[in-house]
């Protein structure tokens, strides 16, 4: 079977939170392997909603959302979750770290859900932590970490399973300049090394020159059109 032309693709997608509230429409948006895209726009323009549609976390009212050539719509929630764990790395604005687990355990969690417990995975977690400068915090719980340290842990977790697609929602928002540079370099280097895809939501204009494409979300009469 040949590889899909797009890692993900949205066609004629419409999503809204109610007739008088926010609505998002996407005519045609897709990304190929080995590419990176920065999604920009003001608060409320639909950046996070678009990311959640791509990830299959929410379903459109109409249209088609494909991930690795498969339509999300017919899949059960469990099937979508398995697909996300195996092939997608997610960086959430709120980090979504589990308080009872150490930083290292949080990073390894996607692999644990996939039933993997290999020594090589521990080595990879250590390597990722070293790349963003948090290796000495491996056995700390999230409540002992700064927002920036939690942010970097979330990025490591997103890459631990070596996903085909990485979706990152403001991954450098809580980082200083040096840490932001390290985190973005890690994400972009990963895309090149693994022929993966990076969909990046960010307000940081410094990232514009480092990605392949920039998508500008525009808010007009409570409707964002792509």
C-alpha positions in Angstrom: 0.0 0.0 0.0 1.4 3.4 -1.0 1.8 6.2 1.6 -0.9 8.8 1.7 -0.3 12.0 -0.2 -1.1 14.0 2.9 -0.3 13.3 6.5 -3.6 15.0 7.3 -6.2 16.7 5.2 -9.4 18.7 5.9 -11.9 19.2 3.1 -15.1 21.3 3.2 -15.0 21.2 6.9 -17.4 23.3 9.0 -17.5 23.5 12.8 -19.3 25.8 15.2 -20.1 26.1 18.9 -23.7 27.4 18.1 -25.6 29.5 15.6 -24.6 32.8 17.2 -21.1 31.8 18.4 -17.8 31.0 16.8 -17.7 29.2 13.5 -14.8 27.7 11.5 -14.8 26.8 7.9 -11.9 25.1 6.1 -12.1 24.6 2.3 -9.0 22.5 1.8 -6.0 22.2 4.1 -3.4 19.4 4.0 0.2 18.8 5.0 2.7 16.4 3.5 5.5 14.4 5.2 8.6 16.4 6.1 6.8 19.8 6.3 6.2 22.3 9.0 3.4 24.9 9.3 2.9 27.8 11.7 -0.8 28.7 12.3 -1.1 32.3 13.4 -4.1 34.6 14.3 -5.6 36.5 17.2 -7.3 34.9 20.2 -10.6 33.5 19.2 -9.8 33.0 15.5 -10.0 29.2 15.7 -6.4 28.1 16.0 -6.9 25.6 18.8 -10.2 24.4 17.3 -8.4 23.7 14.0 -5.8 21.7 15.9 -8.4 19.7 17.7 -10.2 18.9 14.4 -7.0 17.6 12.9 -6.4 15.5 16.0 -9.9 14.0 16.0 -10.6 15.4 19.4 -13.7 17.1 18.1 -15.8 16.2 15.0 -16.9 18.6 12.3 -20.5 19.2 11.6 -19.8 18.6 7.9 -16.8 17.8 5.7 -14.0 15.3 5.9 -11.0 15.1 8.2 -8.3 12.5 7.2 -5.3 11.4 9.2 -2.7 9.3 7.4 -5.3 8.6 4.7 -8.0 7.5 7.0 -11.3 9.4 7.6 -11.7 10.1 11.3 -15.5 10.1 11.2 -16.3 6.4 11.1 -13.8 5.6 13.8 -14.8 5.0 17.4 -13.3 7.1 20.2 -11.1 4.1 21.2 -9.8 3.7 17.7 -9.0 7.4 17.4 -7.2 7.2 20.7 -5.1 4.3 19.6 -4.2 6.1 16.3 -3.2 9.3 18.3 -1.0 7.3 20.7 0.8 5.5 17.9 1.1 8.1 15.2 0.5 11.6 16.7 2.3 13.7 19.2 0.3 16.4 21.0 1.5 19.4 22.9 -1.4 21.0 24.8 -1.5 24.6 26.2 -2.3 23.2 29.6 0.5 20.6 29.5 -1.8 17.8 30.6 0.8 16.2 32.9 -0.4 13.7 35.6 0.4 15.0 39.0 1.1 11.6 40.6 3.8 10.7 38.0 7.3 11.9 37.8 8.5 14.0 34.8 10.1 10.9 33.3 7.0 8.8 33.8 4.8 11.5 32.2 7.1 11.5 29.2 6.9 7.7 28.8 3.2 7.5 29.3 2.2 7.2 25.7 4.5 4.2 25.3 3.0 2.6 28.5 -0.5 2.9 27.0 0.9 1.2 23.9 2.3 -1.6 26.0 6.0 -0.7 25.5 8.5 -1.0 28.3 11.8 -1.3 26.5 15.2 0.0 27.8 15.6 1.9 24.5 12.5 3.9 25.4 14.1 5.0 28.7 17.2 6.0 26.8 15.2 8.0 24.3 13.3 9.8 27.1 16.7 10.7 28.6 18.0 12.0 25.3 14.9 14.2 24.8 15.2 15.6 28.3 18.8 16.4 27.7 18.0 18.2 24.4 15.7 20.7 26.3 17.7 20.9 29.5 15.4 19.1 32.0 17.3 15.8 32.5 18.1 16.6 36.1 14.4 16.9 36.8 13.5 13.4 35.6 12.3 12.2 39.0 10.4 15.3 40.1 6.6 15.6 40.2 4.9 18.3 38.0 4.0 20.4 41.0 7.7 20.9 41.7 8.4 22.2 38.2 8.0 25.7 36.7 5.6 26.3 33.9 8.6 26.3 31.5 9.9 23.0 32.7 6.4 21.5 32.4 6.2 22.9 28.8 9.5 21.2 27.9 8.3 17.9 29.4 5.1 18.1 27.3 7.2 18.5 24.2 9.4 15.5 25.1 6.2 13.4 25.7 4.9 14.4 22.3 8.0 13.0 20.6 8.6 9.9 22.7 6.7 7.5 20.4 8.3 8.9 17.3 5.0 10.1 15.7 4.3 10.8 12.1 2.5 14.1 12.9 3.2 16.5 15.8 0.5 19.0 16.7 1.8 21.7 19.1 -0.4 24.4 20.7 1.7 27.3 21.9 4.7 25.0 22.7 7.0 27.9 23.6 4.5 30.2 25.3 6.1 29.7 28.8 9.7 29.5 27.8 12.5 32.1 27.8 14.3 32.9 24.6 17.0 30.3 25.0 14.6 27.5 26.0 12.2 28.5 23.2 15.0 28.2 20.7 15.9 24.7 22.0 12.4 23.5 22.0 11.6 24.8 18.4 14.9 23.4 17.2 14.1 20.0 18.7 10.7 20.0 17.0 12.0 21.0 13.6 15.0 18.7 13.7 12.6 15.8 14.5 10.5 16.6 11.4 13.6 16.4 9.2 15.1 13.3 10.8 11.8 11.3 10.8 10.1 12.8 7.7 7.3 13.8 10.0 4.9 16.8 9.9 4.7 19.7 12.4 1.5 21.8 12.8 2.4 24.6 15.1 0.0 27.1 16.8 1.9 30.1 18.1 1.8 33.9 18.7 5.6 34.0 18.5 6.5 35.8 15.3 10.2 34.8 15.6 9.1 31.3 14.5 7.8 32.5 11.1 11.1 32.3 9.3 11.8 28.8 10.5 8.8 26.9 9.2 7.9 26.0 5.6 4.5 27.6 5.6 2.5 30.1 7.6 -1.3 29.9 7.8 -3.0 33.2 8.8 -6.4 32.8 10.5 -8.7 35.7 10.0 -11.6 36.6 12.2 -14.5 38.1 10.3 -18.1 38.3 11.6 -17.2 35.4 14.0 -16.1 33.2 11.1 -12.6 32.0 10.4 -11.9 31.0 6.8 -8.8 29.0 5.7 
